[in-house]
Amino acid sequence: MNRSRIALVVILLQALWGAQPNVHAREAALDVSLAHPTLLAGTPQTTYLKVGLTGFAMSATEKRPPVNVALVLDKSGSMIGNKIAQAKDAAIRALDRLDANDIVSVVVYDSTVRVVVPATKLTDKHAVRQAIARIDAGGNTALFGGVSKGAAEVRKFLDGKRVNRVILLSDGLANAGPSTPSDLGELGASLMKEGIAVSTLGLGLDYNEDLMVELARRSDGNHVFVEQATELAAVFDREFNDVTSVVAQDITITIHCAAGIRPVRLLGIDGEINGQDVVVRLNQLYSEQEKYALLEVAVPGSETAQVRPVADVSVSYANMETKTTDRLTGAVSAQFDSSPSIVKERVNAKVMTEYVLQIANVRNAQALVLRDQGKTREARALLESNAAYLGDQAAELKSDKLQQRCSDNTIQSKNLDAKTWKRTRKDMREQQIEDARQQGPMQQEQPASKDPDC
């Protein structure tokens, strides 16, 4: 064989080899399931379609995606003393979770906003630590401006191959610049479109949890209520654990309902319903975390033993390990039976648990509004009835998660007086955002509260 033929064979073999899929590449797991895989024949009814996406496992020893994070720290007058000292210490310690390939910026704000550390690769941790250590406190709270400046620093190195996040710490009300939940929610939504999540850490009992929750929820970030400044180091550590365990970004879930199936509403998550199509967008997915979309669908009456397609599902996301766009597909159908006992026997307990959680979460939010209006008795009655509902469903579905929420609602119903309402309200808002959209590791690590009535 002459040299030209040998070269041609080598080129062909290389092309074939390069075309082979990476057998070691990992992808997220897609689960498409119905709360009622078997429906009662002969009658129109509703059921709940869950589209769950679970991140693949990534060990602590594996190479992770680089991060691009802005720390935005409140240094207003209320932070003077132990609060600012603990915040600086927590931020400095959190740097140990990062390496020279990561981008870090530090922004502080009171009545004005200042960039302490411009966005830069973390090649000199000592210099960044020193810059954080020199931060002092004093002034008002330009929260909106602080987040906006933090996002501007992230944009300098904005890259889909990095985990882009703003981490905001505040202990007070936004009293300089835009200051309504709508303002902060719109900012969060616009940042999510850019691929930037905002996690909000509310310190003490005087910050505005509605602002912080909306900012985190609309950007698909975390929200944590930090009652004592001494908890900040642990909270920062959990947040950086999330940041460094992202396995997927830029997630789009598309549900196409089959002919005759009507999408009614999404529960606990924002999305778009346009005819038979439903689209949900998520920002980031962590290692071994599940995020899901829960859709109520109306199904027309069908004959016994019939199998009816309900929906086709497609998911696309940026795989942070392979740096490629992965696409997953799934479908789900419903069977029909004339026996109510068989229908009940085949209920999917996992999906029903998520449905119950979302319904109870709406009622919990309604109780909060009643208490804000001064209707304490009505708020207490609603929380008590919600706890009873959760307790009954927990027993039927054998769900520890619902049992925990039964305890939470019972405890909250007992702490609505003026002395305890500030703390209870923050607990409720934190719980509501956790349940409305899966919070992954940060949710799982929260200490469990118990009440003997549950």
C-alpha distance (Angstrom), angle and dihedral (degrees) to the residues before:
residue distance angle dihedral
M1 . . .
N2 3.83 . .
R3 3.78 124.3 .
S4 3.81 95.4 -101.9
R5 3.81 91.8 55.1
I6 3.80 91.4 46.5
A7 3.80 89.8 51.1
L8 3.81 90.5 49.3
V9 3.82 91.3 51.0
V10 3.81 90.8 49.3
I11 3.82 91.2 50.7
L12 3.80 91.7 49.3
L13 3.80 92.1 48.6
Q14 3.79 91.2 49.1
A15 3.80 90.7 49.8
L16 3.79 91.6 49.8
W17 3.79 91.6 46.3
G18 3.78 92.0 49.1
A19 3.81 90.5 50.7
Q20 3.78 92.6 58.7
P21 3.80 114.5 105.0
N22 3.76 119.0 -111.7
V23 3.78 100.5 -103.4
H24 3.79 90.2 -164.9
A25 3.82 95.2 54.3
R26 3.79 113.0 114.1
E27 3.76 128.3 -147.4
A28 3.78 137.8 -170.7
A29 3.80 118.1 -91.0
L30 3.81 118.5 -115.9
D31 3.79 121.9 -151.8
V32 3.81 121.4 -175.9
S33 3.80 114.8 -176.3
L34 3.80 144.4 151.1
A35 3.77 127.8 -127.8
H36 3.82 86.5 -136.0
P37 3.81 109.1 32.1
T38 3.82 86.1 173.1
L39 3.81 117.0 46.9
L40 3.78 130.6 -168.2
A41 3.80 110.3 -93.0
G42 3.78 123.1 -121.4
T43 3.80 100.7 24.2
P44 3.83 135.5 84.0
Q45 3.81 112.1 -116.9
T46 3.78 145.5 155.1
T47 3.78 131.1 -112.3
Y48 3.79 136.5 170.9
L49 3.78 127.1 -106.2
K50 3.79 117.1 -155.2
V51 3.79 122.1 -162.3
G52 3.79 107.7 -169.8
L53 3.79 126.7 -174.0
T54 3.82 118.3 -167.6
G55 3.79 122.5 -166.5
F56 3.79 118.4 -125.8
A57 3.80 118.5 -108.8
M58 3.79 117.3 -90.1
S59 3.80 118.0 -174.6
A60 3.79 123.7 -141.5
T61 3.81 90.8 -112.4
E62 3.81 95.0 57.0
K63 3.77 124.1 97.9
R64 3.79 106.4 -98.3
P65 3.81 131.8 -158.5
P66 3.82 113.5 -86.5
V67 3.79 116.8 -106.3
N68 3.79 133.1 -135.5
V69 3.78 106.5 -158.8
A70 3.79 134.5 170.4
L71 3.80 118.4 -158.8
V72 3.81 108.9 -150.9
L73 3.78 110.9 -168.3
D74 3.80 127.7 -169.7
K75 3.81 109.3 -133.2
S76 3.79 97.9 171.6
G77 3.79 121.0 140.0
S78 3.81 93.7 -88.1
M79 3.82 89.1 63.4
I80 3.82 93.7 62.3
G81 3.81 114.3 125.7
N82 3.78 125.1 4.6
K83 3.81 95.9 4.8
I84 3.81 96.4 60.0
A85 3.81 91.0 39.9
Q86 3.81 92.2 53.8
A87 3.82 91.9 43.0
K88 3.80 92.1 53.3
D89 3.80 92.0 46.3
A90 3.83 91.8 49.7
A91 3.81 92.0 48.7
I92 3.81 92.3 48.3
R93 3.81 92.1 48.9
A94 3.82 91.0 48.0
L95 3.81 89.6 61.0
D96 3.82 88.0 70.7
R97 3.82 87.6 71.4
L98 3.82 90.4 62.5
D99 3.79 134.4 68.5
A100 3.80 140.9 -157.8
N101 3.83 93.2 -77.4
D102 3.80 92.3 60.7
I103 3.80 125.7 91.9
V104 3.81 118.0 -133.6
S105 3.78 133.4 -178.1
V106 3.80 130.4 174.5
V107 3.80 123.9 -151.8
V108 3.81 126.2 -179.0
Y109 3.76 128.1 -167.9
D110 3.78 141.7 -174.9
S111 3.82 117.2 143.1
T112 3.81 86.2 -25.3
V113 3.80 133.8 33.0
R114 3.81 124.6 -121.3
V115 3.79 133.2 -178.9
V116 3.81 107.0 -133.9
V117 3.82 95.7 177.1
P118 3.82 117.2 19.7
A119 3.80 115.1 -140.7
T120 3.78 107.0 -74.9
K121 3.78 141.7 146.0
L122 3.79 110.4 -85.5
T123 3.80 95.7 -116.4
D124 3.81 93.1 128.9
K125 3.80 109.2 43.4
H126 3.80 91.8 167.9
A127 3.81 92.3 62.2
V128 3.80 91.9 49.0
R129 3.81 91.5 47.8
Q130 3.80 90.4 51.7
A131 3.81 91.9 49.4
I132 3.82 91.0 52.2
A133 3.81 91.9 45.9
R134 3.83 90.8 57.1
I135 3.84 93.8 58.2
D136 3.82 114.0 117.0
A137 3.82 131.8 -175.7
G138 3.82 136.3 -114.9
G139 3.83 140.7 111.6
N140 3.82 139.3 45.4
T141 3.83 128.8 -46.8
A142 3.82 118.4 -93.0
L143 3.80 92.9 176.9
F144 3.80 97.7 159.7
G145 3.80 91.5 49.5
G146 3.80 91.8 48.3
V147 3.80 93.2 53.7
S148 3.81 91.7 44.1
K149 3.81 91.5 52.5
G150 3.81 91.2 46.3
A151 3.81 89.2 52.8
A152 3.81 89.8 49.1
E153 3.82 89.4 56.0
V154 3.82 91.0 49.1
R155 3.82 89.8 50.8
K156 3.81 90.8 61.1
F157 3.81 88.5 73.2
L158 3.79 99.8 19.5
D159 3.80 107.7 158.3
G160 3.79 133.0 158.8
K161 3.80 88.6 -136.7
R162 3.82 90.0 62.0
V163 3.81 130.3 67.0
N164 3.81 102.4 -114.1
R165 3.78 116.0 -158.8
V166 3.79 144.6 153.4
I167 3.82 116.4 -149.9
L168 3.80 111.7 -159.6
L169 3.81 124.7 -165.4
S170 3.80 119.7 -171.5
D171 3.79 137.1 157.2
G172 3.79 99.7 -173.7
L173 3.76 151.1 49.8
A174 3.79 121.5 -75.7
N175 3.82 100.3 -110.3
A176 3.81 100.8 157.2
G177 3.80 121.2 61.5
P178 3.85 126.5 -10.2
S179 3.79 107.1 -1.3
T180 3.82 113.8 169.8
P181 3.81 128.3 102.5
S182 3.82 87.2 -116.9
D183 3.82 91.4 55.0
L184 3.80 93.0 50.1
G185 3.80 93.0 41.0
E186 3.81 91.7 54.1
L187 3.79 90.0 48.8
G188 3.82 89.7 51.4
A189 3.82 92.4 48.7
S190 3.81 92.2 50.3
L191 3.81 91.4 49.7
M192 3.80 91.7 50.0
K193 3.80 88.9 57.0
E194 3.81 87.0 57.4
G195 3.80 92.1 49.9
I196 3.82 94.6 -105.8
A197 3.81 118.9 130.9
V198 3.81 121.7 -161.2
S199 3.79 120.7 -149.0
T200 3.80 115.3 -164.3
L201 3.79 125.4 -153.9
G202 3.80 113.4 -165.9
L203 3.81 113.1 -158.8
G204 3.79 123.8 -156.5
L205 3.80 128.6 -16.9
D206 3.80 101.5 -64.5
Y207 3.81 105.2 66.2
N208 3.82 121.2 103.0
E209 3.80 104.2 -106.2
D210 3.82 92.8 -173.0
L211 3.80 90.8 62.4
M212 3.79 93.5 44.8
V213 3.81 94.6 46.0
E214 3.81 94.2 49.3
L215 3.79 92.2 48.7
A216 3.81 92.0 51.0
R217 3.81 96.0 40.1
R218 3.79 96.6 49.9
S219 3.82 92.5 47.5
D220 3.84 94.1 43.5
G221 3.80 92.4 -116.3
N222 3.81 132.6 132.6
H223 3.79 127.8 -90.6
V224 3.80 122.0 -158.0
F225 3.82 130.4 -178.7
V226 3.82 107.6 -142.6
E227 3.78 108.7 -167.9
Q228 3.81 98.2 -177.6
A229 3.80 128.1 36.2
T230 3.80 88.8 -133.6
E231 3.83 88.1 69.0
L232 3.80 93.1 60.5
A233 3.81 97.1 90.4
A234 3.81 91.7 55.6
V235 3.81 92.2 44.4
F236 3.81 92.6 49.9
D237 3.80 89.0 48.5
R238 3.82 91.9 53.7
E239 3.79 91.5 46.6
F240 3.80 92.5 51.2
N241 3.80 88.7 46.4
D242 3.81 86.9 59.6
V243 3.80 93.5 44.8
T244 3.80 91.7 52.2
S245 3.81 95.1 46.1
V246 3.82 100.8 56.7
V247 3.82 110.4 133.3
A248 3.82 100.4 169.9
Q249 3.80 137.3 30.8
D250 3.82 139.4 177.1
I251 3.80 93.6 35.4
T252 3.80 121.5 -173.3
I253 3.80 121.5 -174.1
T254 3.81 115.7 -166.6
I255 3.81 120.6 -170.7
H256 3.81 118.4 -169.6
C257 3.79 110.8 -167.2
A258 3.79 116.4 -144.3
A259 3.80 122.8 -114.8
G260 3.80 110.4 -69.0
I261 3.83 93.8 18.1
R262 3.81 113.3 111.0
P263 3.82 121.6 -156.4
V264 3.81 105.6 -137.2
R265 3.82 107.6 179.7
L266 3.80 145.0 -32.7
L267 3.78 115.3 -115.2
G268 3.79 121.3 -140.2
I269 3.80 97.3 -11.7
D270 3.79 138.6 74.1
G271 3.78 121.1 -114.4
E272 3.79 145.8 131.4
I273 3.81 125.8 -91.6
N274 3.80 113.2 -165.1
G275 3.80 114.2 168.6
Q276 3.79 107.9 -60.2
D277 3.80 93.9 -12.8
V278 3.79 128.4 88.1
V279 3.82 123.1 -172.6
V280 3.81 125.7 -168.0
R281 3.80 123.6 -178.6
L282 3.79 125.1 -158.8
N283 3.78 129.1 -175.7
Q284 3.80 107.8 -147.1
L285 3.81 142.0 0.2
Y286 3.80 124.3 -156.0
S287 3.78 130.5 -142.4
E288 3.84 110.1 -76.2
Q289 3.81 91.3 -4.0
E290 3.79 122.5 129.3
K291 3.78 122.5 -144.9
Y292 3.76 120.0 -178.5
A293 3.77 147.7 -176.9
L294 3.81 116.7 -137.8
L295 3.79 115.8 -158.8
E296 3.79 127.7 -174.4
V297 3.82 110.7 -141.7
A298 3.80 131.8 -171.4
V299 3.81 114.5 -136.1
P300 3.82 122.9 -165.0
G301 3.78 120.7 -129.2
S302 3.79 114.3 -81.7
E303 3.78 137.0 -175.4
T304 3.79 125.7 -92.9
A305 3.81 114.6 -84.2
Q306 3.79 92.0 14.9
V307 3.82 118.0 136.0
R308 3.79 112.5 -148.5
P309 3.84 126.2 -170.1
V310 3.81 110.5 -123.6
A311 3.80 105.7 -179.6
D312 3.78 148.3 -20.0
V313 3.80 116.6 -137.4
S314 3.78 132.2 -159.6
V315 3.81 127.1 -176.5
S316 3.78 129.1 -170.0
Y317 3.80 126.4 -174.4
A318 3.79 142.3 157.2
N319 3.80 108.3 -101.9
M320 3.82 105.4 -141.1
E321 3.79 92.5 -158.6
T322 3.81 99.8 51.3
K323 3.84 96.5 27.7
T324 3.81 88.1 -132.5
T325 3.80 135.6 113.5
D326 3.80 111.1 -103.6
R327 3.80 122.4 -156.5
L328 3.79 124.0 -160.2
T329 3.79 129.1 -176.5
G330 3.78 135.1 -165.9
A331 3.78 142.1 161.3
V332 3.77 138.4 -157.6
S333 3.81 135.0 -157.5
A334 3.79 134.6 -172.8
Q335 3.80 129.0 -134.1
F336 3.80 124.0 -149.6
D337 3.78 129.7 -138.7
S338 3.80 134.3 174.7
S339 3.83 92.9 -139.2
P340 3.85 115.7 90.9
S341 3.81 89.9 -162.4
I342 3.81 91.9 56.9
V343 3.80 90.4 47.3
K344 3.81 90.2 52.3
E345 3.80 93.0 43.7
R346 3.81 91.3 56.3
V347 3.81 97.3 49.5
N348 3.82 112.4 133.3
A349 3.81 101.5 -122.8
K350 3.80 94.6 -164.0
V351 3.79 94.0 55.7
M352 3.81 92.8 42.3
T353 3.81 89.2 51.4
E354 3.81 90.1 57.4
Y355 3.81 90.6 47.0
V356 3.82 92.4 51.3
L357 3.80 89.8 46.7
Q358 3.82 91.5 54.8
I359 3.82 94.1 46.6
A360 3.81 91.0 48.6
N361 3.79 90.0 47.1
V362 3.81 91.6 57.1
R363 3.80 89.9 50.8
N364 3.81 90.9 48.7
A365 3.81 89.2 53.8
Q366 3.82 90.1 49.1
A367 3.81 89.9 53.0
L368 3.81 89.6 52.9
V369 3.81 90.5 53.6
L370 3.81 90.9 49.7
R371 3.81 90.9 51.9
D372 3.82 90.7 48.4
Q373 3.81 87.4 54.8
G374 3.80 90.6 54.1
K375 3.82 93.2 -107.1
T376 3.78 94.2 130.6
R377 3.81 96.4 157.3
E378 3.79 92.5 52.1
A379 3.81 91.8 45.8
R380 3.80 91.2 51.2
A381 3.82 92.3 48.8
L382 3.81 91.3 50.7
L383 3.81 92.8 49.5
E384 3.80 90.8 48.5
S385 3.80 92.7 50.2
N386 3.79 89.5 45.7
A387 3.80 90.2 52.8
A388 3.81 90.1 51.0
Y389 3.81 90.8 50.0
L390 3.80 90.9 49.6
G391 3.80 92.2 46.7
D392 3.81 92.6 51.6
Q393 3.80 92.6 47.1
A394 3.81 91.7 45.2
A395 3.79 89.9 56.7
E396 3.80 93.8 45.8
L397 3.81 95.6 44.9
K398 3.83 95.2 34.4
S399 3.80 90.4 -127.6
D400 3.80 123.7 162.9
K401 3.80 89.4 -170.6
L402 3.82 92.5 59.3
Q403 3.80 90.4 43.7
Q404 3.81 88.7 55.8
R405 3.79 92.0 50.4
C406 3.81 89.1 49.8
S407 3.80 87.4 58.2
D408 3.81 92.2 45.4
N409 3.81 93.9 52.8
T410 3.80 91.9 46.1
I411 3.80 92.2 51.6
Q412 3.81 91.5 45.9
S413 3.82 91.1 51.6
K414 3.81 88.7 58.7
N415 3.82 94.7 50.5
L416 3.78 106.7 56.0
D417 3.82 99.1 109.3
A418 3.81 121.2 112.4
K419 3.81 94.1 -98.5
T420 3.81 95.2 55.4
W421 3.81 103.4 27.0
K422 3.83 97.0 92.9
R423 3.78 92.1 57.9
T424 3.80 95.0 38.8
R425 3.80 91.5 50.9
K426 3.80 92.0 53.7
D427 3.80 90.9 47.7
M428 3.79 89.9 51.5
R429 3.81 94.8 48.4
E430 3.81 91.8 48.4
Q431 3.81 90.4 49.3
Q432 3.80 91.8 47.5
I433 3.81 94.5 55.8
E434 3.81 90.9 45.0
D435 3.78 91.9 54.1
A436 3.79 96.6 39.1
R437 3.79 90.5 59.4
Q438 3.79 126.8 11.9
Q439 3.79 112.4 -97.4
G440 3.79 97.8 -166.5
P441 3.83 117.7 -160.8
M442 3.80 96.0 3.2
Q443 3.80 91.1 56.0
Q444 3.78 93.6 45.9
E445 3.79 93.3 51.7
Q446 3.80 96.3 53.7
P447 3.82 111.8 112.5
A448 3.78 113.6 -105.2
S449 3.81 120.2 -118.0
K450 3.78 119.0 -149.3
D451 3.79 134.2 -158.8
P452 3.78 123.9 -170.5
D453 3.81 91.5 -137.4
C454 3.81 88.0 69.7
